[in-house]
Amino acid sequence: MANAVGSGLMAHYDLSTARIYYDAEVENTAHLLIRSKDTGKLVVNMNLADFLCNARGADAMHRYSNQEFLDRESDYKVTFFLANGSWKYADIEISILNWRKRMENVALQ
């Protein structure tokens, strides 16, 4: 499928869970993997607990540990915006608090 210049695709992910465990050791945490249905290429590979914790507002960052924040929430909606087969940014919504945050997928030098 050819895309017009400036256009892209979206992937929407709804997650409702009883508990997500945060662990500072990356290999011990849950990862969200999303593959292209057409090519099988891995489009998203992220540390899910860390990603959700990064969606906290400044107040929650100072008031709660990562695990306490994850324990307080259970309903997440994430929309990934894709371009050229990879994700560029994500819009995350934490329903219980009505928070929305856009997170860019960039490496800072």
Buried (B, 14 or more C-beta within 10 A) or exposed (E): EEEEEEEBBEBEBEEEEEEBEBBEEEEEBBBBEBEBEEEEEEBBEBBBBBBBBEBBEEEBEEEBEBBEBBBEBBEBBBBBBBEEEEBEBBBBBBBEEEBEEEBEBEEEE
